Amino acid sequence: MTSRRHPSTRAAQALGWVDPITGGVVPAIHPSVPYVRSEDGKPAKPTYTRDHNPTYDQAEALLADLEHGSASLLFSSGMSAATTVFETLAIGDHVVAPQQMYWTIRRWLQKLAEQQRIILDLVPNGDLKALEDVVQPGKTKVVWIETPANPSGAITDIRPTAAIAHAAGAHVVVDSTVVTPVLCRPLELGADLVMHSATKQLNGHADVLAGALVTAREDEFWERCCHERAHRGAVLGPFESWLLLRGMRTVFLRVTRSVESALRIAEAVRPHAAVLEVLYPGLPSHPGHDVAVRQMEGGFGMIVSLRLRGGFRAAQELPRTLQLFQDATSLGGVESLAEHRSPVEGSGTPVPDDLVRLSVGIEDANDLIADLLQGLNRLIPD
């Protein structure tokens, strides 16, 4: 019966969980690290929190349910979730990743390649021909997708990308941080794993550092990911797990609100004289719009990026002139943020130096638009 209900209902009720002892409707926090063995001396389950903790259960179960996956794992950060995937690889395995992606993962992959731990090819986002040209049957082990890409909004068509990767024997991993399962479920489109920086919109309150992996099936690749998490200690604490579950229970409300506002903002600022280009897949002018419409539902994400006619100096100035958008690094929280992105990523970034990334929160859209317009107006010479 539960599976037939709308996912927003399942999220709000944490899959209908009720404490079997107390009848409480809010899952408890289990801070204990060790657990007593059974009377015959066999290890209990859980045995030790680095491997498993009951507080993880509800959050992992809910995320797997929302992604239509078989199982999920929580991690201490999005980076720890991402790096766990690549730590399962053997020396010399081949990885394909997009040119536009979360910069810290890209830098980390490039470092692995420099150390000759992996062979790495970076291809243009969504370019199926480029992917076909670089995949190596039997050698390519992971094809990494980030869609929409942060901060450009570049879109990758997951289904044909997965078909190419699988034909070469590779696993497909999708960084779905920007959209969450509210808007897109990559496992339904052929992906093998989904990765989230759960710090962002899954939690949604900017008070938890967390990551997650969700798998389509509990195969040998997944078992290696489980092993890596336990043995590298990249686990989320019980209190953070509880906070993450609390956040996920409102994820549909928050995502729906933020993406509705994001589209309104993109449309409102696009004609402004200070704006060179608005990068948002919800706009028909965006090169990935048609694919985004096909594989996403209910919206196009909370990131709106503005390229400004005034170049670097205008991008540097705009976040400082805004009153509601905070000049800070992150995205997906209830509060809206604005950031001049290229200085954060440093040399070698594909992000233009005239780009300001907006993370749209849940404030009133009219207030946010008014704030942006007054800030943009200040960039126009008298």
C-alpha positions as CSV (number, residue, x, y, z in Angstrom):
1,M,0.0,0.0,0.0
2,T,2.8,2.4,0.9
3,S,4.5,2.1,-2.5
4,R,1.3,3.2,-4.3
5,R,1.2,6.5,-2.5
6,H,2.8,9.6,-3.9
7,P,6.5,9.9,-3.1
8,S,5.9,13.3,-1.4
9,T,3.6,11.4,1.0
10,R,6.2,8.7,1.6
11,A,8.8,11.3,2.2
12,A,6.7,13.4,4.6
13,Q,5.9,10.3,6.7
14,A,9.4,8.7,6.4
15,L,7.8,5.7,4.8
16,G,5.2,5.5,7.5
17,W,7.7,4.6,10.2
18,V,6.4,4.3,13.8
19,D,8.6,3.3,16.7
20,P,7.7,-0.3,17.6
21,I,8.4,0.3,21.3
22,T,7.1,3.8,22.0
23,G,4.7,4.5,19.2
24,G,6.7,7.7,18.3
25,V,6.4,9.0,14.8
26,V,9.8,10.6,14.8
27,P,12.7,8.1,14.4
28,A,15.1,8.0,17.3
29,I,18.8,8.8,17.4
30,H,21.1,5.9,18.3
31,P,24.4,7.4,19.4
32,S,25.9,4.1,20.5
33,V,29.1,3.0,18.8
34,P,29.3,-0.6,20.1
35,Y,26.5,-3.1,20.3
36,V,26.3,-6.2,22.6
37,R,26.8,-9.6,21.0
38,S,24.2,-12.3,21.1
39,E,24.2,-14.9,23.9
40,D,26.2,-17.3,21.8
41,G,28.9,-14.7,21.2
42,K,28.1,-14.0,17.6
43,P,28.3,-10.4,16.4
44,A,25.1,-8.5,16.6
45,K,23.7,-6.5,13.7
46,P,24.6,-3.7,14.0
47,T,28.0,-4.5,15.5
48,Y,29.9,-1.2,15.3
49,T,28.7,2.2,14.0
50,R,31.5,2.6,11.5
51,D,29.9,-0.3,9.6
52,H,26.2,0.3,10.5
53,N,24.0,2.2,12.8
54,P,20.2,2.0,13.2
55,T,19.9,5.8,12.7
56,Y,21.1,5.3,9.1
57,D,18.3,2.9,8.4
58,Q,15.4,5.4,7.9
59,A,17.3,7.9,5.9
60,E,18.9,5.3,3.6
61,A,15.6,3.5,3.2
62,L,13.8,6.7,2.3
63,L,16.4,7.9,-0.2
64,A,16.5,4.5,-1.9
65,D,12.7,4.5,-2.1
66,L,12.6,8.0,-3.6
67,E,15.3,7.1,-6.2
68,H,13.6,3.8,-7.0
69,G,16.8,2.1,-6.0
70,S,17.7,-1.2,-4.3
71,A,19.8,0.2,-1.5
72,S,21.6,3.4,-0.4
73,L,24.6,4.4,1.7
74,L,25.1,7.6,3.7
75,F,28.5,9.2,3.8
76,S,30.3,12.0,5.7
77,S,30.2,14.3,2.7
78,G,29.4,14.4,-1.0
79,M,33.1,14.2,-1.8
80,S,33.4,11.0,0.4
81,A,30.5,9.5,-1.6
82,A,32.1,10.4,-4.9
83,T,35.6,9.3,-4.1
84,T,34.3,6.0,-2.7
85,V,33.2,5.1,-6.2
86,F,36.6,5.7,-7.7
87,E,38.4,4.0,-4.8
88,T,36.8,0.7,-5.9
89,L,38.8,0.9,-9.2
90,A,42.1,-0.9,-10.0
91,I,45.2,0.8,-11.1
92,G,45.0,1.8,-14.7
93,D,41.2,1.6,-15.0
94,H,39.7,4.0,-17.5
95,V,37.2,6.7,-16.4
96,V,35.1,9.1,-18.5
97,A,33.8,12.3,-17.0
98,P,32.3,15.5,-18.3
99,Q,34.3,18.7,-18.8
100,Q,31.8,20.7,-16.8
101,M,31.2,19.1,-13.4
102,Y,31.7,19.9,-9.7
103,W,35.2,21.3,-9.7
104,T,36.5,19.4,-6.6
105,I,35.6,16.0,-8.1
106,R,37.2,17.0,-11.4
107,R,40.4,18.2,-9.7
108,W,40.5,15.0,-7.7
109,L,40.1,12.8,-10.8
110,Q,42.8,14.8,-12.6
111,K,45.1,14.3,-9.6
112,L,44.5,10.5,-9.7
113,A,45.3,10.6,-13.4
114,E,48.5,12.5,-12.8
115,Q,49.5,9.8,-10.3
116,Q,48.7,7.2,-12.9
117,R,46.2,5.6,-10.7
118,I,43.5,5.9,-13.4
119,I,43.3,6.9,-17.1
120,L,40.9,9.8,-17.4
121,D,39.1,11.3,-20.4
122,L,37.0,14.5,-20.0
123,V,34.4,14.9,-22.7
124,P,32.0,17.8,-23.5
125,N,28.8,17.4,-21.5
126,G,26.1,15.5,-23.4
127,D,28.3,14.8,-26.5
128,L,27.4,11.2,-27.3
129,K,29.8,11.1,-30.3
130,A,32.7,12.2,-28.1
131,L,31.8,9.5,-25.5
132,E,31.7,6.8,-28.2
133,D,35.1,7.9,-29.4
134,V,36.8,7.5,-26.0
135,V,35.1,4.5,-24.3
136,Q,37.3,1.4,-24.3
137,P,35.4,-1.9,-24.1
138,G,36.6,-3.9,-21.1
139,K,38.8,-1.0,-20.0
140,T,36.4,1.8,-19.2
141,K,35.0,1.1,-15.7
142,V,33.0,4.3,-14.9
143,V,31.2,6.9,-17.0
144,W,30.4,9.8,-14.7
145,I,27.5,12.1,-15.5
146,E,26.5,15.4,-13.8
147,T,23.2,16.7,-15.0
148,P,22.4,19.5,-14.8
149,A,26.0,20.5,-14.5
150,N,27.0,22.9,-11.7
151,P,27.0,25.9,-12.5
152,S,26.5,25.9,-16.3
153,G,23.3,23.9,-16.3
154,A,24.6,21.7,-19.1
155,I,22.4,18.7,-19.7
156,T,23.3,15.1,-20.5
157,D,20.8,12.7,-21.9
158,I,21.2,9.8,-19.4
159,R,19.5,7.0,-21.4
160,P,21.7,7.0,-24.5
161,T,24.8,7.7,-22.4
162,A,24.0,4.7,-20.3
163,A,23.6,2.6,-23.4
164,I,27.0,3.5,-24.8
165,A,28.7,2.9,-21.4
166,H,27.0,-0.4,-20.8
167,A,28.0,-1.6,-24.3
168,A,31.6,-1.1,-23.2
169,G,31.0,-2.8,-19.9
170,A,31.2,0.4,-17.8
171,H,29.1,1.5,-14.8
172,V,27.2,4.7,-15.1
173,V,27.2,7.0,-12.1
174,V,25.1,10.2,-12.1
175,D,25.7,13.1,-9.8
176,S,22.1,14.2,-9.3
177,T,22.7,16.7,-6.5
178,V,21.2,19.7,-8.4
179,V,17.8,18.0,-9.1
180,T,17.2,15.4,-6.3
181,P,14.7,12.5,-7.0
182,V,11.9,15.1,-6.9
183,L,12.8,16.2,-10.4
184,C,14.8,13.2,-11.9
185,R,15.5,9.6,-11.1
186,P,18.5,8.5,-13.1
187,L,18.2,4.8,-12.2
188,E,15.0,4.7,-14.2
189,L,16.9,6.0,-17.2
190,G,19.6,3.4,-17.1
191,A,22.1,4.6,-14.5
192,D,23.8,2.1,-12.1
193,L,24.5,4.5,-9.2
194,V,23.2,7.9,-8.2
195,M,25.4,10.2,-6.1
196,H,24.2,13.1,-4.0
197,S,25.9,15.8,-2.0
198,A,23.1,15.5,0.6
199,T,24.5,18.6,2.2
200,K,22.5,20.5,-0.5
201,Q,18.8,20.2,-1.3
202,L,18.2,16.7,0.2
203,N,18.9,18.2,3.6
204,G,18.0,21.7,2.6
205,H,18.9,23.6,5.7
206,A,22.6,24.2,5.3
207,D,23.3,22.6,8.7
208,V,24.5,19.1,7.7
209,L,27.5,17.9,5.7
210,A,26.5,14.6,4.1
211,G,26.7,12.5,0.9
212,A,24.9,9.5,-0.4
213,L,25.0,6.7,-3.0
214,V,22.0,4.9,-4.3
215,T,22.3,1.7,-6.4
216,A,20.0,0.1,-8.9
217,R,21.0,-3.4,-7.7
218,E,23.1,-4.9,-4.9
219,D,25.8,-6.4,-7.1
220,E,29.6,-6.8,-6.7
221,F,30.3,-3.2,-7.6
222,W,27.9,-2.1,-4.8
223,E,29.5,-4.5,-2.4
224,R,32.9,-2.8,-3.1
225,C,31.4,0.6,-2.4
226,C,30.0,-0.8,0.9
227,H,33.4,-2.2,1.8
228,E,35.1,1.1,1.0
229,R,32.8,3.1,3.2
230,A,33.2,0.8,6.2
231,H,37.0,0.5,5.9
232,R,37.8,4.1,5.1
233,G,35.4,5.3,7.8
234,A,33.6,7.7,5.5
235,V,30.4,7.3,7.5
236,L,27.8,9.9,8.6
237,G,27.3,10.5,12.3
238,P,24.0,9.4,13.9
239,F,23.0,12.9,14.7
240,E,23.7,14.1,11.2
241,S,21.8,11.1,9.8
242,W,18.8,12.1,11.9
243,L,19.0,15.7,10.7
244,L,19.2,14.5,7.1
245,L,16.1,12.5,7.5
246,R,14.3,15.4,9.0
247,G,15.3,17.5,6.0
248,M,14.3,14.9,3.4
249,R,10.8,14.8,4.9
250,T,10.2,18.3,3.4
251,V,12.2,17.9,0.3
252,F,9.2,18.0,-2.1
253,L,7.9,21.2,-0.6
254,R,11.3,22.9,-0.7
255,V,12.3,21.7,-4.2
256,T,8.9,22.6,-5.7
257,R,9.1,26.1,-4.2
258,S,12.7,26.8,-5.2
259,V,12.4,25.6,-8.8
260,E,9.2,27.6,-9.4
261,S,11.1,30.7,-8.2
262,A,14.2,29.8,-10.2
263,L,12.3,29.7,-13.5
264,R,10.6,33.0,-12.7
265,I,13.9,34.6,-11.8
266,A,15.5,33.3,-15.1
267,E,12.7,34.8,-17.1
268,A,12.7,38.1,-15.2
269,V,16.4,38.9,-15.5
270,R,17.1,37.6,-19.0
271,P,16.2,40.9,-20.8
272,H,18.1,43.1,-18.4
273,A,20.8,45.3,-20.0
274,A,23.4,44.1,-17.6
275,V,22.9,40.4,-18.4
276,L,24.8,38.8,-21.3
277,E,23.2,35.3,-20.9
278,V,21.1,33.4,-18.4
279,L,22.1,29.7,-18.1
280,Y,19.1,27.8,-17.0
281,P,17.8,24.5,-18.6
282,G,14.2,25.6,-18.0
283,L,14.5,28.3,-20.6
284,P,13.7,27.2,-24.2
285,S,16.9,29.0,-25.3
286,H,19.1,26.7,-23.3
287,P,20.8,24.1,-25.6
288,G,19.8,21.3,-23.3
289,H,16.2,22.3,-22.8
290,D,14.6,19.6,-24.9
291,V,16.5,16.8,-23.2
292,A,15.8,18.4,-19.8
293,V,12.0,18.5,-20.5
294,R,12.2,14.8,-21.5
295,Q,14.1,13.4,-18.5
296,M,13.0,15.8,-15.7
297,E,9.6,16.5,-14.2
298,G,8.3,19.3,-12.1
299,G,11.1,21.8,-12.8
300,F,14.7,22.2,-13.8
301,G,16.7,22.8,-10.6
302,M,17.5,25.6,-8.2
303,I,20.7,26.9,-9.9
304,V,20.4,29.9,-12.2
305,S,23.7,31.3,-13.5
306,L,24.1,34.8,-14.9
307,R,26.8,35.9,-17.3
308,L,27.2,39.7,-17.0
309,R,28.1,42.2,-19.7
310,G,30.5,43.9,-17.3
311,G,32.7,40.9,-17.1
312,F,34.8,39.9,-14.1
313,R,34.3,43.1,-12.2
314,A,30.5,43.1,-12.6
315,A,30.4,39.4,-11.5
316,Q,32.6,40.4,-8.5
317,E,30.3,43.3,-7.6
318,L,26.8,41.8,-8.0
319,P,26.8,39.5,-5.0
320,R,28.0,42.3,-2.8
321,T,25.1,44.6,-3.8
322,L,22.3,42.1,-3.1
323,Q,20.3,42.2,0.1
324,L,18.5,38.9,0.2
325,F,20.9,36.7,-1.7
326,Q,23.9,36.0,0.6
327,D,27.4,36.0,-0.9
328,A,28.4,32.5,0.1
329,T,29.5,29.1,-1.2
330,S,26.9,26.3,-1.3
331,L,23.5,25.6,-2.8
332,G,20.2,24.0,-2.1
333,G,19.4,25.6,1.2
334,V,16.2,27.4,2.2
335,E,18.1,30.7,1.9
336,S,19.2,32.1,-1.5
337,L,22.9,32.5,-2.3
338,A,24.9,34.3,-4.9
339,E,28.5,33.6,-5.8
340,H,31.1,34.8,-8.3
341,R,32.2,31.3,-9.2
342,S,35.4,31.3,-11.2
343,P,37.7,32.7,-8.4
344,V,36.5,29.9,-6.2
345,E,37.5,27.2,-8.7
346,G,40.8,28.9,-9.7
347,S,42.9,28.4,-12.7
348,G,41.8,25.8,-15.3
349,T,38.2,26.2,-14.5
350,P,35.8,26.1,-17.5
351,V,33.5,28.5,-15.7
352,P,33.6,32.0,-17.4
353,D,34.9,34.8,-15.2
354,D,31.7,36.8,-15.8
355,L,29.4,34.2,-14.2
356,V,27.5,34.6,-11.0
357,R,25.8,31.4,-9.7
358,L,22.5,31.8,-7.9
359,S,21.1,29.2,-5.6
360,V,17.4,29.9,-5.3
361,G,15.9,29.3,-1.9
362,I,12.3,29.3,-0.7
363,E,11.8,33.0,-0.1
364,D,9.1,34.9,-1.9
365,A,10.0,35.0,-5.6
366,N,8.9,38.6,-6.0
367,D,11.3,39.7,-3.3
368,L,14.1,37.8,-4.9
369,I,13.5,39.2,-8.3
370,A,13.3,42.8,-6.9
371,D,16.6,42.2,-5.1
372,L,18.3,41.0,-8.3
373,L,16.9,43.8,-10.4
374,Q,18.2,46.5,-8.0
375,G,21.6,44.8,-7.9
376,L,21.7,44.6,-11.7
377,N,20.6,48.2,-12.1
378,R,23.7,49.3,-10.1
379,L,25.9,47.7,-12.8
380,I,24.5,50.0,-15.5
381,P,26.6,53.1,-15.9
382,D,24.8,56.4,-15.3
